[in-house]
Amino acid sequence: MQIDALRAAATRRRFLLSSAALAAAPLVGCGGGGDSVGGGIGDIGVGGDDNLVAATASGSFRGRQQDGVTSWLGISYAQPPVGPLRFQTPRPVQPATGIVDAAAFGAASLQTVGGMVSWIYPSPDLQSEDCLTLNVWSPSGAQRLPVIVWFHGGGFRTGATGMPLMNGKLLAQRGVVVVTANYRLGALGLLSHPDFVDASNGSTANWQLQDMDAALRWVRDNIAAFGGDPGRVCVVGQSGGAMHTAMLAQNPAYRSTFHKAVLLSPPNVTPPASLTVSDAAAYTELLATKLGTTPRGLRDVPAKALHDAELAQNAAPLPAGFTSGASPYKLAPVADGKTYLGDWTRRDWPSDLPVVIDYTLDEGAFWWDLYDPATNTMLTPTPPATLPALGAALAAQLGGRTDAANTVIDVYVQAAVAEERPTTPSLLWMDIFGDQLLRNFGTRYAARLSTAGVPVRFGTYMHAVKAPGRGVPHCAEVPMLFGTYGLNYHRDKLGAAPQEAQLSNQFMAAMVSFASEAQPRLGTGEAWPLYRPGTATAVRWGEGATGDTVLGAVPKLNQLTVWDAVLGY
């Protein structure tokens, strides 16, 4: 299919989606239990007020108004990345003609949702390789308001902004313009090879990252049409979206499109866990061979077949000769030195870019102790039940380094005893797993930024999930950010009582204040201080069963001291 044909198809598709929006509403919402939070088709007025039309580089779009917020959904920010544009840098969108009714969310990127991911994400009904769309929520009559741009997480493979979980209406009601963007996932967003070289910029990798940059450039150039201020853009990323946000911030080629950043649970996925540049190319060659083609020929493989084949390859052991890709996150951002400059935890942060770094108290519970009340089942494997099993599991993750594993376990036992926490192997493993993948890196990095004089704020989300679930797993804070914790899909997991309402209100208020003000305040009205390690300047969100926001020390901090030596910092 040629470029002109793709453009024409994209334009026809936008008109078809808008004309069929009301009929397609149940499929587009992609929510658990038919939930809707506003801004979707099922619960907003139609109206034809020309004041709701925003003129952009993508065309003119009519929004829908509800509860003092206007939403514009499913706007293309780049050309469909299909055919010759698969494994290429996103191209500027060709504008639609006429006025398009922006009433339907765009399709999610191809993905497979299962296991622990289904705890937070339902499986999107509408999926397509043509997925580069964004959504805007703006307070009615907005003028030059600060902007929050959301990049979801999902292990680089899952997530979609059409999920009611990520509806931006309640955040926008607080006086900001909210943008949520879809981007390419899995094989379509992460396969890399020299044969993919893009003539426009010479890149051969990280299409997912480049999609995010394209979305931010679109926001910079067009957000004024929605009442937003292109000079006050705050990017909020969670998990993989947070790691990408750090990568964007540290690359001068991308840095100019935003002015503040929030990193919610940023991981550090680098070789040998993920693939090196050379192994990533070999991985792509292996996949092409299995599909009976060449790396360049992968552009012609049907998207679903490519997705399924890569998932199968990812789950299987890699052949001899690979020196990296030792984890399920083998297909991850590739440090090519051009788009991704290198391990974000070892690079400098821009001194003029205020940042919030935040983790959940028990990140590792998401992988090892996640209960689904809807099905009355555990979604995760059984963690190690004895110290020998714990030592063996950790040594395997550390490349067979038994002595290092024993050192880590000793430190974690001592820290738990000192803090009067249980020392059962399964609980130790959950802390070790979550710290090694996530919490150690951002906590260490926040201390480094503070010492360097970067305006950094740090927090821990500490509100436990509902029994019989336990702890505060990865992703638990996301529904609180959007005020969607009360949806049927989430309420039995997270709770929807007054304390959850209080916590969500304070969490949203703090993030909006950070995005909006030079001197942000917490939801309590108290000044949000810069983080100073060793002092009571870290935020503790909703400790235990409460909805309170307080300042104090970083919890479970002493156990992190072991990682610098083990990981070579």
Residue pairs with C-beta under 8 A, 6 or more apart in sequence:
1 9
1 82
1 83
1 84
2 83
2 84
3 79
3 84
3 85
6 79
6 80
6 82
6 83
6 85
7 79
7 94
9 80
10 76
10 79
10 80
10 93
10 94
10 130
11 94
11 96
11 97
13 130
14 59
14 74
14 76
14 96
14 100
15 96
15 98
15 100
17 24
17 74
17 104
17 106
18 100
18 101
18 102
18 103
18 104
19 101
20 104
21 28
21 41
21 101
21 103
21 104
22 41
22 103
24 41
24 104
25 40
25 41
25 42
25 104
26 34
26 42
27 125
27 126
28 40
28 41
28 104
28 105
28 125
28 126
28 162
29 35
29 36
29 40
29 41
29 42
29 105
29 162
29 164
30 105
30 108
30 122
30 123
30 124
30 125
30 126
30 160
30 162
30 163
30 164
31 122
31 163
31 164
31 165
31 487
31 489
32 122
32 164
32 487
32 488
32 489
32 490
33 487
33 488
33 489
34 488
35 164
35 484
35 487
35 488
35 489
36 42
36 43
36 164
37 164
37 167
37 169
37 170
37 482
37 483
37 484
37 487
38 44
38 66
38 67
38 69
38 71
38 167
38 169
38 170
39 64
39 66
39 69
39 71
39 73
39 135
39 137
39 167
39 168
39 169
40 73
40 105
40 164
40 167
41 103
41 104
43 66
44 64
44 65
44 66
44 71
44 103
45 64
45 65
45 66
46 64
47 64
47 65
48 62
49 65
52 62
52 63
52 64
52 65
52 70
53 60
53 61
53 62
53 63
53 99
54 60
54 61
54 63
54 72
54 136
54 222
54 225
54 226
55 225
56 75
56 95
56 218
56 222
56 225
57 92
57 93
57 95
57 218
57 221
57 222
58 75
58 76
58 77
58 93
58 95
58 96
58 218
58 222
59 95
59 96
59 97
59 98
59 100
60 96
60 98
60 99
60 100
61 72
61 75
61 99
61 100
61 101
61 102
62 72
62 99
62 100
62 101
62 102
63 70
63 71
63 72
63 102
63 136
63 138
64 70
64 71
64 72
64 102
64 103
65 71
65 140
66 169
67 169
67 173
68 139
68 140
68 173
69 137
69 138
69 139
69 140
69 169
69 172
69 173
70 137
70 138
70 139
70 140
70 226
71 102
71 135
71 136
71 137
71 138
71 168
71 169
72 102
72 135
72 136
72 226
73 102
73 103
73 104
73 105
73 106
73 135
74 102
74 103
74 104
74 105
74 106
74 133
74 135
75 102
75 106
75 133
75 134
75 135
75 136
76 93
76 106
76 132
76 133
77 90
77 93
77 132
77 133
77 134
77 181
77 214
77 215
77 218
78 90
78 91
78 92
78 93
78 132
78 211
78 214
78 215
78 218
79 85
79 90
79 91
79 92
79 93
79 94
79 132
80 129
80 130
80 132
81 88
81 90
81 129
81 130
81 131
81 132
81 184
81 188
81 207
81 211
82 129
82 130
82 303
83 299
84 299
85 91
86 129
86 188
86 298
86 299
87 188
87 191
87 192
87 193
87 196
87 207
87 298
87 299
88 196
88 198
88 200
88 207
89 198
89 200
89 201
89 203
89 207
89 210
90 132
90 207
90 210
90 211
90 214
91 200
93 218
105 126
105 133
105 135
105 160
105 161
105 162
106 131
106 132
106 133
106 134
106 135
106 162
106 182
107 124
107 126
107 127
107 128
107 130
107 131
107 133
107 162
107 182
108 124
108 126
108 127
108 128
108 131
108 159
108 160
108 162
108 182
109 127
109 128
109 129
109 131
109 160
109 182
109 183
109 184
109 185
109 186
109 188
109 189
110 127
110 128
110 129
110 131
110 185
110 186
110 188
110 303
110 304
110 307
111 123
111 124
111 127
111 154
111 157
111 158
111 159
111 160
111 185
111 186
111 307
112 123
112 157
112 158
112 307
112 311
113 121
113 122
113 123
113 124
113 158
114 123
115 379
115 380
116 366
116 367
116 370
116 379
116 380
117 154
117 155
117 158
118 372
118 379
119 366
119 370
119 372
119 379
119 473
119 475
119 493
120 165
120 475
120 478
120 490
121 154
121 158
121 159
121 160
121 163
121 165
122 163
122 489
124 160
124 162
124 163
126 162
128 303
129 184
129 188
129 303
131 182
131 183
131 184
132 182
132 183
132 184
132 211
132 214
132 215
133 181
133 182
134 161
134 179
134 180
134 181
134 182
134 215
134 218
134 219
135 161
135 168
135 179
135 180
135 181
136 168
136 177
136 178
136 179
136 223
136 226
136 228
137 167
137 168
137 169
137 171
137 172
137 177
137 178
138 145
138 172
138 177
138 178
138 226
138 227
138 228
139 145
139 172
139 173
139 175
139 176
139 177
139 227
141 227
142 177
142 226
142 227
142 228
143 227
144 224
144 227
144 228
144 229
145 175
145 176
145 177
145 227
145 228
145 229
145 232
146 175
146 176
146 177
146 228
146 229
146 232
146 233
146 234
146 515
146 516
147 176
147 177
147 178
147 179
147 219
147 223
147 228
147 229
147 230
147 232
147 233
147 234
147 515
148 168
148 171
148 176
148 177
148 178
148 179
148 234
148 236
148 511
148 512
148 515
149 179
149 180
149 181
149 215
149 216
149 219
149 233
149 234
149 235
149 236
149 258
150 161
150 166
150 168
150 178
150 179
150 180
150 181
150 236
150 237
150 241
151 181
151 183
151 212
151 235
151 236
151 237
151 238
151 241
151 242
151 244
151 245
152 159
152 160
152 161
152 166
152 180
152 238
152 241
153 159
153 237
153 238
153 239
153 240
153 241
153 242
153 264
153 265
153 475
154 185
154 239
154 240
154 241
155 239
155 240
155 328
155 329
156 185
156 186
156 189
156 190
156 208
156 240
156 329
156 331
156 332
156 333
157 185
157 186
157 331
158 185
159 185
159 241
160 166
160 182
161 180
161 181
161 182
162 182
164 484
164 487
164 489
165 478
165 479
165 482
165 484
165 487
165 489
165 490
166 180
166 478
166 482
166 484
167 482
167 484
168 178
168 179
168 180
168 482
169 178
170 482
170 483
170 484
170 508
171 178
171 481
171 482
171 483
171 508
171 511
171 512
172 178
174 508
174 509
174 512
175 512
175 516
176 512
176 515
176 516
177 223
177 226
177 227
177 228
179 215
179 219
179 223
179 228
181 211
181 212
181 215
183 189
183 208
183 211
183 212
183 215
184 207
184 208
184 211
185 208
186 307
186 310
186 311
186 331
187 287
187 306
187 307
187 310
187 311
187 331
188 207
188 303
188 306
188 307
189 207
189 208
189 211
190 205
190 206
190 207
190 208
190 331
190 332
190 333
190 334
191 280
191 283
191 284
191 287
191 298
191 310
191 331
192 204
192 205
192 206
192 277
192 280
192 281
192 284
192 334
192 336
193 204
193 280
193 281
193 284
193 285
193 295
194 204
194 281
195 204
195 294
195 295
195 296
196 204
196 205
196 295
196 296
197 203
197 204
198 204
201 338
202 338
203 210
203 336
203 338
203 339
204 336
205 277
205 280
205 333
205 334
205 336
205 339
205 340
206 333
206 334
206 336
206 339
206 340
208 244
208 333
209 244
209 247
209 248
209 333
209 339
209 340
210 339
212 244
212 245
212 248
213 248
213 253
213 254
213 257
216 233
216 235
216 248
216 254
216 257
216 258
217 257
219 228
219 230
219 233
219 257
220 230
220 233
220 257
221 230
223 229
223 230
223 233
224 230
231 259
232 259
232 515
232 516
233 257
233 258
233 259
233 260
234 258
234 259
234 260
234 261
234 262
234 514
234 515
235 245
235 248
235 249
235 258
235 260
235 261
235 262
236 245
236 261
236 262
236 264
236 481
236 511
236 515
237 243
237 244
237 245
237 246
237 261
237 262
237 263
237 264
237 266
238 264
238 265
238 475
238 478
239 264
239 265
239 266
239 267
239 474
239 475
240 267
242 262
242 263
242 264
242 265
242 266
242 267
243 263
243 266
243 267
243 268
243 269
243 333
243 344
244 333
245 261
245 262
245 263
245 266
246 261
246 263
246 266
246 344
246 349
247 254
247 333
247 339
247 340
247 341
247 344
248 254
248 255
248 257
248 258
249 255
249 258
249 261
249 349
249 350
249 353
249 355
250 341
250 344
250 347
250 348
250 349
250 350
251 339
251 340
251 341
253 339
255 350
255 353
259 353
260 353
260 354
260 355
260 514
260 515
261 353
261 354
261 355
261 356
262 355
262 356
262 358
262 511
262 514
262 515
263 355
263 356
263 357
263 358
263 442
264 358
264 359
264 477
264 478
264 481
265 358
265 359
265 360
265 363
265 438
265 442
265 474
265 475
265 477
266 344
266 357
266 438
266 441
266 442
267 437
267 438
267 441
268 343
268 344
268 345
268 437
268 438
268 441
269 327
269 329
269 332
269 333
269 437
270 335
270 343
271 279
271 323
271 324
271 325
271 335
272 323
272 324
272 325
272 326
272 399
273 324
273 325
273 326
273 327
273 329
273 330
273 332
274 324
274 325
274 327
274 329
274 330
274 331
274 332
274 333
274 334
275 283
275 322
275 324
275 325
275 330
275 331
275 332
275 334
276 323
276 324
276 334
276 335
277 334
277 335
277 336
279 322
279 323
279 324
279 325
280 331
280 334
281 295
282 321
282 322
283 313
283 318
283 322
283 325
283 330
283 331
284 295
284 298
285 295
286 313
286 319
287 298
287 306
287 309
287 310
287 313
288 294
288 295
288 297
288 298
290 309
290 313
291 298
291 301
291 305
291 306
291 309
293 300
293 301
298 306
301 309
310 331
314 328
314 330
314 331
315 328
318 325
318 330
324 330
326 399
333 340
334 340
335 341
335 342
335 343
341 347
344 445
345 441
345 442
345 444
345 445
346 569
348 452
349 355
349 445
349 449
349 452
349 454
349 456
350 454
351 452
351 453
351 454
353 454
354 455
354 456
354 457
354 514
355 449
355 454
355 455
355 456
355 457
356 456
356 457
356 458
356 459
356 511
356 514
357 442
357 443
357 445
357 446
357 456
357 457
357 458
357 459
358 458
358 459
358 460
358 461
358 477
358 539
358 541
359 438
359 439
359 442
359 443
359 459
359 460
359 461
360 460
360 461
360 462
360 472
360 473
360 474
360 475
360 476
360 477
361 460
361 461
361 462
361 471
361 472
361 555
361 556
362 369
362 430
362 431
362 434
362 470
362 471
362 472
362 473
363 434
363 435
363 437
363 438
363 439
363 473
363 474
364 429
364 430
364 431
364 432
364 433
364 434
364 435
364 437
364 473
364 474
365 430
365 434
365 470
365 471
365 472
365 473
365 474
366 380
366 434
366 473
366 474
366 475
367 380
367 430
367 433
367 434
367 474
368 380
368 381
368 383
368 426
368 429
368 430
368 433
369 378
369 380
369 383
369 426
369 430
369 470
369 471
369 473
370 378
370 379
370 380
370 469
370 473
371 377
371 378
371 379
371 465
371 468
371 469
371 470
372 378
372 379
372 493
373 466
373 468
373 469
373 492
373 493
374 492
383 425
383 426
383 429
383 430
384 390
384 392
384 393
384 425
384 426
384 429
385 425
385 426
386 425
387 409
387 425
389 425
390 409
390 425
390 428
390 429
390 432
391 402
391 405
391 406
391 409
393 429
394 405
394 408
394 409
394 429
394 432
395 401
395 402
395 404
395 405
397 436
398 404
398 405
398 408
398 566
401 566
404 566
407 562
407 566
408 432
408 562
408 563
408 566
409 428
409 432
411 558
411 559
411 561
411 562
412 428
412 431
412 432
412 559
412 562
413 423
413 428
414 558
415 556
415 558
415 559
416 422
416 423
416 427
416 428
416 431
416 559
417 423
418 558
419 556
419 558
421 427
430 471
431 556
431 559
434 474
435 556
435 559
435 560
435 563
436 563
438 474
439 556
439 560
440 560
440 563
440 567
443 458
443 554
443 557
443 560
444 560
444 563
444 564
444 569
446 456
446 458
446 531
446 533
447 531
447 533
449 456
450 456
450 530
450 531
450 532
450 533
451 533
455 530
456 530
456 531
457 514
457 520
457 528
457 529
457 530
457 531
457 539
458 531
458 537
458 538
458 539
458 554
459 538
459 539
459 540
459 541
460 538
460 539
460 540
460 541
460 554
460 555
461 472
461 476
461 477
461 480
461 507
461 541
461 542
462 472
462 540
462 541
462 542
462 543
462 544
462 555
463 472
463 476
463 477
463 480
463 494
463 499
463 500
463 503
463 541
463 542
463 543
463 544
463 545
463 546
463 547
464 470
464 471
464 472
464 544
464 545
465 471
465 472
465 473
465 476
465 493
465 494
465 495
466 492
466 493
466 494
466 495
469 493
476 494
477 507
477 541
479 485
479 487
479 490
479 494
479 504
480 494
480 500
480 503
480 504
480 507
480 508
480 541
480 542
481 504
481 507
481 508
481 511
482 508
483 504
483 505
483 508
484 490
485 491
485 494
485 495
485 496
485 500
485 504
486 496
486 500
494 500
498 547
499 542
499 545
499 546
499 547
500 547
501 547
502 547
502 548
503 541
503 542
503 546
503 547
503 548
503 549
505 523
506 522
506 523
506 524
506 541
506 547
506 549
507 523
507 541
507 542
507 549
508 523
509 521
509 522
509 523
510 520
510 521
510 522
510 523
510 528
510 539
510 549
513 520
513 521
513 522
513 523
513 528
514 520
514 528
519 527
520 527
520 528
521 527
521 528
522 528
522 539
522 549
523 549
524 549
526 551
528 539
529 537
529 551
530 537
531 537
531 538
533 554
536 551
536 552
536 553
537 551
538 551
538 552
538 553
538 554
539 549
539 550
539 551
540 549
540 550
540 551
540 552
540 555
541 549
542 548
542 549
543 550
563 569
